[in-house]
Each structure stands twice: as C-alpha cells, then as structure tokens.
Amino acid sequence: MGALRYLTAGESHGPCEVGIVDGVPAGLPLAEADFAHDLAQRQAGYGRGARMQIERDQVQILSGVVNGRTIGSPLALRIDNRDWANWRDREVPPWSVPRPGHADLAGSLKYAQTDLRLIAERASARETAARVALGVGAKRLLSQFGIETASHVLSIGGAFANPPKLTLPQMRKRVDASPVRCADPQGDTAMREAIDEARTQGDSLGGTFEVIAEGVPPGLGSHVHWDRRLDGLLAQAMMSVPGIKGVEIGAGFVVASQPGTQVHDEVLPGLTRPTNRAGGTEGGISNGQPIVVRAAMKPIPTTITPIRSVDMSTGAATRTQYQRSDVCAVPAASVVGESMVALVLANAFLEKFGGDHIEETRRNYEGYLASIDKWWTKT
Ligand SMILES: Cc1cc2nc3c(=O)[nH]c(=O)nc-3n(C[C@H](O)[C@H](O)[C@H](O)COP(=O)(O)O)c2cc1C
C-alpha cells in the first residue's frame, strides 16, 4: 500500500466519472477551478472526435476540502458525463462485434458478457478524465516543494518534432498553444497534416510523447525491492494509460546499442552530471536529475475503414462498424501520462517524507534537504 491510494469509477455513458484519493496531507490549497486547465488539455487536441465537443469537463469536489484547503480525509472528485443525457433513455441494441485493439473481445469472455458495450464503456479512455483530475491534486502537492512537470508530443505517425532546449515554463507555453501539444512549430504543422491525411484515408494514428519532472530530489523510490523501484512504478503507471505500448526512461531503447562509456552519466565534483541519459533514476531511485519518461501510443483502434472481426452472437465473419471516435489521441494521452507521472512522484514523495499536514511534510523535507545540502542543492 502506497502513501497515496487512488481509484477511479465510471463508465463512459454513465452519469459521471469519479476519482478518489486517500493520503493527501491536510493544508494543501485546492479549488475546483484548479482542475480546469488540465481537463481542458485532455479534452482538446487536433484529431479528437465528436464526443469531446459534447463534454465540458468540470470537477466537483465532493469531499476532502474545506475553505479551499484539504483536511486530510479522502478527496472525492466528480466529473459529469454530459453525453449521458443523450443515452439514458435510449434503447441501445447490444454490440456483438468486437473491435480489434479494444478490450471488447477479451473482456466479454472474462466477464461473461454478451453485450460488448458493457466492457467497452469502462475500458473507454473517458476514464482518464478522472485520472487527470487526481493528477491535478498530485501536481499541487509536488509544486509546494518546487517539483514541476510538463509533457509534450514528440511524434504523430511519421511526423516528428525537433524541439529546442526549453525551460518547463517555456515548454508549457508552447505546448498549450499547439493543437497537437508540440513544442516545435514545424513539428506541429507536420503532425496536423499527418492527422488530416489519416482522416482522409479513413485511418488512425499513434505517436510518442515525453513527460519531464524537474526539481525531484534524490532519494524517491528504492533499490531494495522490485516493487519500490521508481523506474518500475513510472513504467507501470505510464503503460496503464489506454493505448500505450512502449515506455522509455531517459535514453531508453537507444542505450541498448551503445557502449557503456557513451551511456552512463559521468559524475563531476559537486555531484553535478553533464548528461541525463538515465532520465533521473539510477537503481530505482531518483538521483536529483530531471525525470524523463517517454511513451509510445498505438494508433486508435476504431477506424472509419472497417476491419475484419467476428459477430460473437453468430460466430460469422464480419467487419467492424465505425463508432464515433478520435483519429489520434496522442496529445490527450500526453496529458494523462503527465498526470500518472505526477501521481507516482507524489506517492513516492509522501512515502519518503510523510506528514499528515503539509507543514509537517515540509519540515521533514527541509530536514532531509539540509542533510544532503553538501551534495544536492535544489535549483
Ligand atoms: C485520451 C485517449 C483517448 C482515446 N480515444 C479513443 C477513441 O476515440 N477511440 C478508440 O478506439 N480508442 C481510443 N483510445 C485508445 C483506447 O482507449 C485503447 O486503445 C483501448 O482501450 C485498448 O487498450 P490498449 O490499447 O491499452 O490495449 C484513446 C486513448 C486515450 C488515452
């Protein structure tokens, strides 16, 4: 059990999505308006479908906050599904044709359901709205201690970004202004063109994105057990985002083809590191360098062009029927990925520093910083 425990509930055509998190210290400033930016970023993005034009995600804080501050009890967050009003009184015929690339087939066998919709509605990435809401709380906690996160899209289909070196505030500014959340204007144009082309072809696209966390102190996570390693926890959290099929920490897969002397980040006097190919973790512990995690998302499984499947009510060969869908959701997934990284880091931070009130956490953190001050100074 971690210091922070979080769960989500909700089906995409049900009344709402819910996120619950236990373990947030008391005294953290938090208001409903704080959630608006990240939820809007998750909903936006070039390539998204009609559903996101219906929803206007807003968080209602149901518990855990009084007078704008957390009180130490579980935080429950609710996001209404506006689309519910369009579905609740409808007679909806059951689905029997699984969409390849979705949970439909395996989920219906596992849960003994003949209507695949009952699987699809929980497997839907609509659930990630609740994760993003939970991530806002995590980011708020981290920012109290100078830890900041950002995310940006690196590629969509065959279109790649080549962003310059940017500070996190510079990156956020560029990303917020880009419909594909890309920090490089040329990459932005190429990515939008790639999405337009895929839409014209009746197809879909995936891509890659990066999450960066700066100001993370050395010492989060641990080398002592497999399930306490920070890199493992980050990879699991990132891989849990629907559609993510690959995760890299730091230079990731590239290092497998390079000799050790060109990979490992040398240590200079003062414990500075001229490079950060390790992506901020060594031995499963944060090492004081920025955390850098990248993820690869597969193309959206629902395509306008039908693909082969089987009608599970008859066993006969058939083709998929197009359901309203995104053509590309990599920009939205980058927001979800950033939320997951924030949740993992907030959990690891509270595991190390504890505290039932944020000022207790601060005292513990400052005591630790003083103990390593000779070697690591927070910038
Ligand atoms: C933000 C976001 C939006 C998504 N939108 C869609 C969509 O509109 N249509 C679709 O078929 N899949 C969409 N996906 C991907 C599916 O949810 C995902 O591929 C599916 O649940 C199967 O999970 P898996 O790919 O991890 O195996 C989206 C994923 C994310 C993260």
PDBQT file of the ligand as one rigid body, heavy atoms in Angstrom, charges set to zero:
ROOT
HETATM    1  C1  LIG A 401      -7.102  10.120 -24.249  1.00  0.00    +0.000 C 
HETATM    2  C2  LIG A 401      -7.401   8.881 -25.045  1.00  0.00    +0.000 A 
HETATM    3  C3  LIG A 401      -8.422   8.900 -25.982  1.00  0.00    +0.000 A 
HETATM    4  C4  LIG A 401      -8.709   7.757 -26.714  1.00  0.00    +0.000 A 
HETATM    5  N1  LIG A 401      -9.726   7.820 -27.648  1.00  0.00    +0.000 NA
HETATM    6  C5  LIG A 401     -10.052   6.706 -28.340  1.00  0.00    +0.000 A 
HETATM    7  C6  LIG A 401     -11.122   6.737 -29.290  1.00  0.00    +0.000 A 
HETATM    8  O1  LIG A 401     -11.788   7.757 -29.513  1.00  0.00    +0.000 OA
HETATM    9  N2  LIG A 401     -11.401   5.600 -29.967  1.00  0.00    +0.000 N 
HETATM   10  C7  LIG A 401     -10.702   4.443 -29.767  1.00  0.00    +0.000 A 
HETATM   11  O2  LIG A 401     -10.994   3.449 -30.412  1.00  0.00    +0.000 OA
HETATM   12  N3  LIG A 401      -9.683   4.374 -28.870  1.00  0.00    +0.000 NA
HETATM   13  C8  LIG A 401      -9.338   5.475 -28.156  1.00  0.00    +0.000 A 
HETATM   14  N4  LIG A 401      -8.288   5.431 -27.265  1.00  0.00    +0.000 N 
HETATM   15  C9  LIG A 401      -7.495   4.187 -27.138  1.00  0.00    +0.000 C 
HETATM   16  C10 LIG A 401      -8.257   3.076 -26.466  1.00  0.00    +0.000 C 
HETATM   17  O3  LIG A 401      -8.852   3.519 -25.263  1.00  0.00    +0.000 OA
HETATM   18  C11 LIG A 401      -7.346   1.866 -26.177  1.00  0.00    +0.000 C 
HETATM   19  O4  LIG A 401      -6.577   1.549 -27.295  1.00  0.00    +0.000 OA
HETATM   20  C12 LIG A 401      -8.212   0.661 -25.776  1.00  0.00    +0.000 C 
HETATM   21  O5  LIG A 401      -8.881   0.943 -24.564  1.00  0.00    +0.000 OA
HETATM   22  C13 LIG A 401      -7.434  -0.649 -25.622  1.00  0.00    +0.000 C 
HETATM   23  O6  LIG A 401      -6.427  -0.547 -24.659  1.00  0.00    +0.000 OA
HETATM   24  P1  LIG A 401      -4.910  -0.878 -25.051  1.00  0.00    +0.000 P 
HETATM   25  O7  LIG A 401      -4.667  -0.147 -26.357  1.00  0.00    +0.000 OA
HETATM   26  O8  LIG A 401      -4.091  -0.289 -23.945  1.00  0.00    +0.000 OA
HETATM   27  O9  LIG A 401      -4.760  -2.339 -25.213  1.00  0.00    +0.000 OA
HETATM   28  C14 LIG A 401      -7.965   6.562 -26.534  1.00  0.00    +0.000 A 
HETATM   29  C15 LIG A 401      -6.927   6.560 -25.567  1.00  0.00    +0.000 A 
HETATM   30  C16 LIG A 401      -6.632   7.700 -24.836  1.00  0.00    +0.000 A 
HETATM   31  C17 LIG A 401      -5.530   7.672 -23.832  1.00  0.00    +0.000 C 
ENDROOT
TORSDOF 0
